[in-house]
Amino acid sequence: MQREQDFYRALVSDAAARALLRIRDILADDALSDETCFAKIEAIVSLLEELGVDCGSRLDFG
């Protein structure tokens, strides 16, 4: 049972790390216009909120 829990813990950790790296890459792209960058940030915030991560009221795009 412990090995299975360790496996899932590692799997979730790996997925979270890959998501953070993708977010970093999106935000670090200096080739994006402000409008495009804003759309990317909105998409990231929306995804986080879908996953139950509260991003605060300042990021209410609705």
HUMOCOR-V510319 format. One record per backbone hydrogen bond with DSSP energy under -0.5 kcal/mol. NH is the residue of the N-H (numbers start at 1). CO is the residue of the C=O. Records with the same first field share a line. If there is no record, write none. Layout:
BEGIN
NH=CO / CO
END
This chain:
BEGIN
5=1
6=2
7=3
8=4
9=5
10=6
11=7
12=8
13=9
14=10
15=11
16=12
17=13
18=14
19=15
20=16
21=17
22=18
23=19
24=20
25=21
26=22
27=23
28=24
29=25 / 26
30=28
32=29
37=33
38=34
39=35
40=36
41=37
42=38
43=39
44=40
45=41
46=42
47=43
48=44
49=45
50=46
51=47
52=49
53=48
54=52
55=53
59=56
60=57
61=59
END
